[in-house]
Amino acid sequence: MTSVTGVDFVGLPITDLERTVAFYRDTLGLACSVHMPERGFAEFETGNLTLNAYDPDRMGLERHPNRNPIALHVDDVAVARAELEARGVAFAADTFDTGVCHMAFFADPDGNALMLHHRYAPRTPAP
């Protein structure tokens, strides 16, 4: 039996590669590790997971934005949110406090769901 040992990347379907590169690299500040306009994709590094932005039309696939937010870790959601709002990012609602973490929801220019996330309470093991 094959055993899965990790997740290599998460795909984000896009329509405009250069706009996507500007958003993830310049607005969010992520390192762009691959940029291949001739193939319609780019990759961005988050520290523990690669985000792969790709043009599904070039692969013969339908484009469906990711509606389940990718949680991007930050040390302080309020500070990061203010910085992104100053760069033109619109958030869907007020920052949400779950009792163990803060979350602030937004989307990339193609509607792929993202969130700023910071866990402030220690994890407790499930019984």
C-alpha positions as CSV (number, residue, x, y, z in Angstrom):
1,M,0.0,0.0,0.0
2,T,1.2,3.5,-0.8
3,S,1.6,5.8,2.2
4,V,1.2,9.5,1.9
5,T,4.1,11.4,3.6
6,G,3.0,15.0,3.2
7,V,1.3,17.6,1.1
8,D,3.5,19.1,-1.6
9,F,1.3,22.0,-2.7
10,V,-2.2,23.5,-2.8
11,G,-3.5,24.6,-6.2
12,L,-5.2,27.9,-6.7
13,P,-7.0,28.3,-10.0
14,I,-6.5,31.7,-11.5
15,T,-7.4,33.8,-14.6
16,D,-4.6,36.4,-14.8
17,L,-1.1,35.2,-13.9
18,E,0.6,38.6,-13.7
19,R,-2.2,40.0,-11.4
20,T,-1.8,36.9,-9.3
21,V,2.0,37.3,-9.0
22,A,1.5,40.9,-8.0
23,F,-1.0,39.9,-5.3
24,Y,0.8,37.0,-3.7
25,R,4.3,38.4,-4.1
26,D,3.8,42.2,-3.7
27,T,0.6,42.5,-1.6
28,L,1.0,39.4,0.6
29,G,4.8,39.4,0.6
30,L,5.3,35.7,-0.2
31,A,8.4,34.6,-2.0
32,C,7.7,33.6,-5.6
33,S,9.8,30.4,-6.2
34,V,8.5,29.6,-9.7
35,H,7.2,32.0,-12.4
36,M,6.5,30.4,-15.7
37,P,4.2,32.7,-17.8
38,E,4.7,30.5,-20.8
39,R,3.1,27.6,-18.9
40,G,0.5,29.7,-17.0
41,F,1.6,29.1,-13.4
42,A,3.6,30.4,-10.5
43,E,4.4,29.1,-7.0
44,F,4.6,31.0,-3.7
45,E,6.2,29.8,-0.5
46,T,4.6,30.2,2.9
47,G,7.2,28.5,5.0
48,N,5.6,25.1,5.2
49,L,3.3,24.9,2.2
50,T,3.7,25.9,-1.4
51,L,0.8,27.7,-3.1
52,N,0.6,26.8,-6.8
53,A,-1.3,29.4,-8.9
54,Y,-2.3,27.9,-12.2
55,D,-4.5,28.7,-15.2
56,P,-6.9,25.7,-15.5
57,D,-7.8,26.7,-19.1
58,R,-4.3,25.7,-20.2
59,M,-4.7,22.3,-18.6
60,G,-8.2,21.6,-20.1
61,L,-9.8,22.0,-16.6
62,E,-12.8,24.0,-15.4
63,R,-12.0,26.9,-13.1
64,H,-13.6,26.7,-9.7
65,P,-12.2,29.1,-7.0
66,N,-11.2,27.5,-3.8
67,R,-14.0,28.4,-1.3
68,N,-12.3,26.8,1.7
69,P,-9.9,29.3,3.2
70,I,-6.3,28.6,3.3
71,A,-5.1,29.7,6.8
72,L,-2.0,31.9,6.4
73,H,-0.2,32.0,9.8
74,V,0.8,35.5,11.1
75,D,2.1,36.5,14.5
76,D,-0.5,39.2,14.9
77,V,-3.8,39.2,12.9
78,A,-4.7,42.8,13.7
79,V,-1.3,44.1,12.6
80,A,-1.2,42.0,9.4
81,R,-4.8,42.9,8.6
82,A,-4.1,46.6,8.9
83,E,-1.1,46.3,6.6
84,L,-3.1,44.4,4.0
85,E,-6.0,46.8,4.2
86,A,-3.6,49.6,3.6
87,R,-2.5,47.7,0.4
88,G,-6.1,47.5,-0.8
89,V,-7.2,44.0,0.5
90,A,-10.8,43.9,1.5
91,F,-11.8,41.6,4.3
92,A,-15.2,39.8,4.4
93,A,-16.0,40.6,8.0
94,D,-14.6,41.6,11.4
95,T,-11.7,39.5,12.7
96,F,-13.2,36.4,14.3
97,D,-12.0,35.2,17.8
98,T,-12.8,31.5,18.3
99,G,-11.5,31.4,21.8
100,V,-8.2,29.8,20.8
101,C,-7.3,31.7,17.6
102,H,-8.0,34.9,15.6
103,M,-9.1,34.6,11.9
104,A,-9.6,37.3,9.3
105,F,-11.1,36.2,6.0
106,F,-10.4,37.6,2.5
107,A,-9.9,36.4,-1.0
108,D,-7.4,36.7,-3.8
109,P,-8.3,38.5,-7.0
110,D,-9.8,35.3,-8.5
111,G,-12.0,34.6,-5.4
112,N,-9.8,31.9,-3.8
113,A,-10.6,32.0,-0.1
114,L,-7.8,32.9,2.3
115,M,-7.5,33.9,5.9
116,L,-5.0,35.4,8.3
117,H,-4.7,33.1,11.3
118,H,-3.0,33.1,14.7
119,R,-3.5,30.5,17.4
120,Y,-3.0,32.2,20.8
121,A,-4.0,29.3,23.0
122,P,-2.0,26.1,23.3
123,R,-3.3,23.0,21.7
124,T,-4.9,20.5,24.0
125,P,-5.0,16.8,23.0
126,A,-8.3,15.2,22.2
127,P,-9.5,12.7,24.8
